Amino acid sequence: MVRAYVLLTIEIGKVEKVIEEIKKIPGVTKADAVTGPYDAIVHIEASDLGELTRKILHDIHNIDGVIDTTTAIVVEIEEE
C-alpha cells in the first residue's frame, strides 16, 4: 500500500467543484480546501506506485480547474 498527500493549486472560483470531483476518485480518503500556498490537500491510497501515479496524472490532473500538483509520498519509518 502506498499513501500520499497531494497538494493542489486550483483556478480561482473552482476549488469547491474540484474537491467534489476528487472525492469521487477511488482511493481518495480525504480532500480539504486549505489556506496558504496551496488551495487543497488530498490524502490518497493506492496499491503501488504505478497506481498512485495513474490516479494523479490521469484522474486528478484531468479535472477542470486543477493547475498544478505537488505529491508527498508517505514514508514508513521503522522504530528500532
WODA-V609619 format. One record per backbone hydrogen bond with DSSP energy under -0.5 kcal/mol. CO is the residue of the C=O (numbers start at 1). NH is the residue of the N-H. Records with the same first field share a line. If there is no record, write none. Layout:
BEGIN
CO = NH + NH
END
This chain:
BEGIN
2 = 46
3 = 74
4 = 44
5 = 7 + 72
6 = 8 + 42
7 = 70
8 = 10 + 39 + 40
9 = 67 + 68
11 = 14
14 = 18
15 = 19
16 = 20
17 = 21
18 = 22
19 = 23
21 = 24
22 = 25
25 = 28
27 = 29 + 45
30 = 43
32 = 41
39 = 34
40 = 8
41 = 32
42 = 6 + 44
43 = 29 + 30
44 = 4
46 = 2
48 = 52
49 = 53
50 = 54
51 = 55
52 = 56
53 = 57
54 = 58 + 59
55 = 59 + 60
56 = 61
60 = 63
63 = 66
65 = 11 + 67
68 = 9
70 = 7
71 = 73
72 = 5
75 = 77
76 = 78
END
